[in-house]
Amino acid sequence: MASEPLLVSPKSLKTILGEPRLRSSKRNTAILKDGLTTIIHSTILKNQESNEPFYVLDLGAVISLMDKWIRTLPTVRPFYAVKCNPQPAFLDTMAALGSGFDCASRVEIESVLALGVSPDRIIFANPCKSESHIKYAASVGVNLTTFDSKDEIEKIRKWHPKCALLIRIKAPDDGGARCPLGPKYGALPEEVTPLLQAAQAAQLSVTGVSFHVGSGATNSLVYKGAVEAAKLVFKKATQLGMPRMNVLNIGGGFTSGQQFEQAAPAVKAAIQTYFSDEPGLSVLAEPGRYFAESAFTLAANIIGKRVRGELREYWINDGIYGSMNCILYDHAVMKCEALACASNGSNPTCKGAKRYSSTVFGPTCDALDTVLTGYLLPELEVNDWLVFPNMGAYTAAAGSNFNGFNTASILTYLAY
Ligand SMILES: *Cc1c(COP(=O)(O)O)cnc(C)c1O
């Protein structure tokens, strides 16, 4: 993998949209020239008989994010983390853009292979896999995985001995991450030597090191400490007489925008500092949030209203048990804009209208199912809409079917 040119190449928009796989998976498309709100407005007008919630996936945004990644981190090959958002058209776009994929389960591997992606573009990046999933990976030729325990080594020796391994280490500092992963995954410094020796004894090939500084990392300096820790593992492997390691997997933790602007140079500098003496090194990453978050916008319909004095309370048809599970699991803070299509068609964005402190509830009968409180919104009516930006990361992916509100049935419209 080391000397291979980067697979990712910025294809033109036209080439990507011409991909037959993408064409077959799109349900509806709109040309994005007037902005997302206009697209959403016209989608609502076209589908007046249905008030179901829907997503709009901005393919142009995905292409820009890939372009940005390639220009900023040209030597770091992205393997998109499927768990973040496995929406088929989105995966297809990532495949067309040349991304690799981080899969954590048999079903995730199946969905990526179904796109025609070759198995060498997949890393099975789950440090603890069930035996049946390991057997499946062996059967389809997914030959790169991670581990952080002796029991995992034993399972891989038994079921997939040809698989190359990356030892997952615990990043020294995941402070400031929205979702730290250190409490669950990653070998501690004192565990590295025994794990490498166990892999050696099992005659398995450990080709490198991986880490994850935590999802939604806020402190970009954490990458430096993690890259330095990875370098120590490279040295340890040499001391143990193992073949030279040549893969550094820097995981995820990136958010598009300002965080990436700071994290990318920190990553580059750390690799320069600690790995410039490693010829033939290949660096990969497993970004999830970076690619998915800003690419999806959600529109939800107002299905109920109650007025209590100055307070406005609304019920919408998506919530905590659906897309907004990110409030609980991903510690997300919701933002939305009103689209008063039903009550104020001439001025649906309600420019200049008086705002009221409002509560927005989800549709299920649980009081926990509350999306926003104390949020300023114009006076809205049943059948108006709320539009939520940045809803692509850890949203629909983890929604449920509770109370009969089925997250999986929410449609996605493609815009470009
Ligand atoms: C969740 C996860 C990712 C993606 O993380 P982001 O912070 O969304 O980029 C990458 N790698 C592994 C192993 C993960 O568990």
The ligand as an SDF file (V2000), in Angstrom:
LIG
                    3D

 15 15  0  0  0  0  0  0  0  0999 V2000
  -16.4830    6.0530   14.9240 C   0  0  0  0  0  0  0  0  0  0  0  0
  -15.1590    5.7220   14.3890 C   0  0  0  0  0  0  0  0  0  0  0  0
  -14.5940    6.5240   13.3950 C   0  0  0  0  0  0  0  0  0  0  0  0
  -15.2190    7.8070   12.8930 C   0  0  0  0  0  0  0  0  0  0  0  0
  -15.0320    8.8220   13.7970 O   0  0  0  0  0  0  0  0  0  0  0  0
  -15.3770   10.3560   13.4700 P   0  0  0  0  0  0  0  0  0  0  0  0
  -15.0350   11.0550   14.7250 O   0  0  0  0  0  0  0  0  0  0  0  0
  -16.8050   10.4240   13.0960 O   0  0  0  0  0  0  0  0  0  0  0  0
  -14.5080   10.7810   12.3430 O   0  0  0  0  0  0  0  0  0  0  0  0
  -13.3830    6.1260   12.8710 C   0  0  0  0  0  0  0  0  0  0  0  0
  -12.7460    5.0120   13.3060 N   0  0  0  0  0  0  0  0  0  0  0  0
  -13.2840    4.2240   14.2650 C   0  0  0  0  0  0  0  0  0  0  0  0
  -12.5420    3.0080   14.6720 C   0  0  0  0  0  0  0  0  0  0  0  0
  -14.4850    4.5630   14.8450 C   0  0  0  0  0  0  0  0  0  0  0  0
  -14.9980    3.7880   15.8140 O   0  0  0  0  0  0  0  0  0  0  0  0
  1  2  1  0
  2  3  1  0
  2 14  2  0
  3  4  1  0
  3 10  2  0
  4  5  1  0
  5  6  1  0
  6  7  2  0
  6  8  1  0
  6  9  1  0
 10 11  1  0
 11 12  2  0
 12 13  1  0
 12 14  1  0
 14 15  1  0
M  END
$$$$
